[in-house]
């Protein structure tokens, strides 16, 4: 079995969670999560708060710098993710298509590095 991360790429402003569309997406995503758990493919998943809640930390220099952000220059940003454990990339891609449909956003599939 191989672990893959399926990342959700939001485009545009952070969605208003009180809309009917958002509530329907939350329900569909919850049902998708339940299917992953029942199939034994679930490792971990999480949705992220809006970009303006992020804090950037840079410890590469002599002093650690902590600033508000990261501020994305892109129209796309990471909105959440799943970590799944499946047999191969084909299975991961099939699950990713289901996840994309459930959350209503494009997703990206990447395998984790081996030990």
Secondary structure, 3 states (H helix, E strand, C coil): CEEEEEEEEEECCCCCCCCHHHHHHHHHHHHHHHHHHHCCCEEEEEECCCHHHCEEEECCCCCCEEEECCCCCCCEEEEEEEEEEECCHHHHHHHHHHHHHHHCCEEEEEECCCC
